[in-house]
Amino acid sequence: MASRSVAVLGASGYAGAEIARLLAHHPALRLRVAAAGASAGQTLGTVHPQLTGLPGADLVLCRADAAPLGEVDVVFLALPAGQSAAVVERLDAEQAVVDLGADHRLGDAAAWDSYYAHATTADGSPARHAGQWLYGLPELPGTRDALPAARRVANPGCFPTAVVLGLAPLLAAGLVEPDDVVVVAATGTSGAGRSPSVDLLASEVAGSARAYRVGGHQHTPEIEQALAGVAGSPVTVSFTSVLAPMPRGILATSTARMVDGVDAATVHDALRAAYAGEAFVHVLPPGQWPASGSTTGSNAVHLQATVDPHAGRVIVVAALDNLVKGAAGQAVQNANLMLGLAETAGLAGGGVAP
């Protein structure tokens, strides 16, 4: 199998490191360029010691603005919100690009400018909406078929991946109402990135859980947009994120008002039918509930659902590794489909536990 050359921008971060780890075992993709900011000049293995001994660990990180991007076939952008669009201007139209950042996920410019008002470009200027690309969640209806023709793909956020995969089949089947969706989702500290922060110090996180960005999380419009696409009507989501004392993982609990006549077997069957044959989305047997640790290191999503007849709501719980299916693994999955490779190439479906 002929190999394709790859560049990763943002290689000093957690998602960038995870892409490098996955590519080290990929049969057809080879990491050739790794770029970062303050870490430029160091080797990838020095910045990420877990990569020591793997292919690519000896690559010297270059600055993003000096990266020889014209020499590669595939570019992964693992950059902060607002910084991908400028890089794309330097790329050939035929190069495959997967943006793990938020620049190209939303179609609504006003929503992007509102929810990402904090985003800046690489030179510190305020960032603005850069346009919408194909939303790369392969398990959504129609997406897998569209990916081979796409050269620009927006990788979904980690929270939206968990929430959307859990609720999309139920909205598509008309089992829940679209105007009253409530989500509470816990994530590990790696979801906040690798930049130093007092809130992420071990002494602040250990033994504690706290809500953050309550009432205005930037992933809210992304979740609503993706769910509206399968529901065929607007979806209203109240989303609360929780920082949990673990390095990685997401556990998302989503509830929605159920329509009359829906029971636990109905919702469970709808999930099983939607994901039958999927390599990475697994609906657990009735009574078995997802745990974030069961998906650690894998590109898997674990789902379970039931109903609360007292409250008249459906409850869906989803677990995934925020750095794999929530970021790097999904990016590789998208690249595989864009390039006509096996969708599962380089990706593990099983987790590592304990």
Helices and strands as residue ranges (DSSP letters): E 4-9, H 14-23, E 29-36, H 44-47, G 49-51, E 62-63, G 64-66, G 69-71, E 74-77, H 84-88, E 96-99, H 109-115, E 134-135, H 143-146, G 147-149, E 152-154, H 158-172, E 176-187, G 189-192, G 198-200, H 202-205, E 210-212, H 220-231, E 237-243, E 250-258, H 264-274, E 281-283, G 292-295, E 301-308, E 313-320, I 324-328, H 329-338
